[in-house]
């Protein structure tokens, strides 16, 4: 017999309520929080869909990383486009890792939920990297970045703690 807990009921309800937006950005992967695989957004154990997170800061754009230059941090692999970027990340991972575990910053703020991201939907604010679900969500995010950051900062600890 399956044990029913308050957390499982809440997770299931969240998943059911999100079914209605399945067509939203249909070409994009949607991962509601009941399918989240850990405190860092990853696909098959690779953070940020294999994108070199240092490149956002050094090249002002997402650049594909390579498993040739990978490091395991926070339980997932992070790929980099060069040894230099890998070493920069190793020296200070928190300086480069995206906020909210790399989940969609807008969804954390506006919905209190975890959505997947697309690496090309990004923003750096005060030296911190924020990622978003798709182009439409990213445009909404840009309409009130300080407000969304404040709300996501408030919500993230509880969301993170529910995954541990």
Phi, psi and omega in degrees: 000137181279134177282129179258120178244164177302319180299315180295322178296315179296319179296317179295318179297322179296318179297318180295318182292340182269350181303325181296341180257016182303328179279350181290111183066046190305332180283350183260153176284134178242124178236099176294163187296338179288351176249004180300137184260005177164182183286351174244126176299129179209156173240116182054041175082007181244125182288149173050038178054031177082009181281141177286104184293335178293329182299331178300325183273325185266332184239359181055037176193158175284136178232136179297135175269176180229145177291350174296328180242064182250159174216145176263120179221137180057032174085003178226161177274139176243128182258146181227157183273350180205162175298321180301315179293321178299317180292324176298316178296313180303323182291330182200074184303324182292340177287335186247333182296140180293154178292157176058038176067015181082006174281165181303118182297320180297316182295322176300315183288306190280328186244342186068030182232166180253118176247155174291177182227166168240128186303335182280355177255090189217164178202138173251126179230126180049042177076013180241141182268130177237135180243154180226165188294311181201183183299316182296314178296321180297322177295319177297316178306316183292344181288339180201060184305310181300320179293318179293321178297315180300316181291319179294320177300324179290320186276331188303315182304319179292317178299314180299315182295331179289339182270346185274000000 
